[in-house]
Amino acid sequence: MHPKDRASVQEQRHLNLSRVLIPATLFICAALISACGSGGDKDITKKSEEKPQLEKVQFAAGDVKVVRTGNTGEANLTDVDALLAATTKYVRQASVIPMHGEPLKISDLLTSAARPNAVGEASDALTDVGVSPATDSVEVISAPLPITILTDNTGIAALATVSIDVTISTKTKNGAVKIHRVGELAFVHEGSTWLIDGWRLTVNRDGKGIASAPKTSSSTEAP
C-alpha cells in the first residue's frame, strides 16, 4: 500500500474512533452530573424532613393599661415592646423549641424567686416538655396580648402582667397535636430586662397519646 494511502486509512480510523468516543464521554459525564444532582436533592429533602426549621413567633399588643402607684406614669412603648419580646421568647423556649426536640432553657427568662417553681407540678402548664418531637412546622396563633403595667412612685414601670391565649399546632410521629395555653404571666422589671416572676396558666393538649384533660399550674398557691 502506498504510504499516502496508509496515512489516509489511519486518519479515517482516528476520525471514526473520535466519533464513537466523544458521544460516549459526553453521555458518561451527563450521567455523573445527573447522579450528583439527584443525590444532593435527596440529601436536602431528607435533612428538611428530619428537622423542620424553627418558626418565627410574633405577637401584637392588645389593650395596654397603666396602674399608677403615684400621680405620674404612662405606658412607655419601649416597655410594651420589651414585654412582647419577653413573652415571645417564653413561648419559643418553653414550647416551640422543645417540640423540635431541643432541650428546655427558660431559667434565663425567670427571676431567681420564680426558678424553683418551674419544676414539678407547678410547671405542668408552663412548658411543653415531653411532647413527641414535631415532624412538621409548628404553627403559633395568638390574639393580641392585653398588657397591664404598674408604675412606681416615680412613674417608672416596675411590674406588669401579660395575658396570653395561644394555640400551637404541629404534627408528630403519632399524628396531629394541638396545644391551647391561656392565662397570665407576671413580669418584674430588673435592670433593663423584664423577667417572669409568676404565672397562672391552663393548658389543654389534644393529640394521639396525649392526655386531653386541661392542666392548670401556678407559681404560687391559689388563695
Secondary structure, DSSP 8 states (H G I E B T S, - for coil): --HHHHHHHHHHHHHHHHHHHHHHHHHHHHHHHHHHHHHHHHHHHHHHHHS---------EEEEEEEESSS-----HHHHHHHHHHHHHHHIIIIIHHHTT-----GGGB-TTTGGGGSGGGGTTT--TTS--BSS--EEEE--EEEEEEE-TTS-EEEEEEEEEEEEEEEETTEEEEEEEEEEEEEEEETTEEEEEEEEEEEEEEETTS--S-EEEESS---
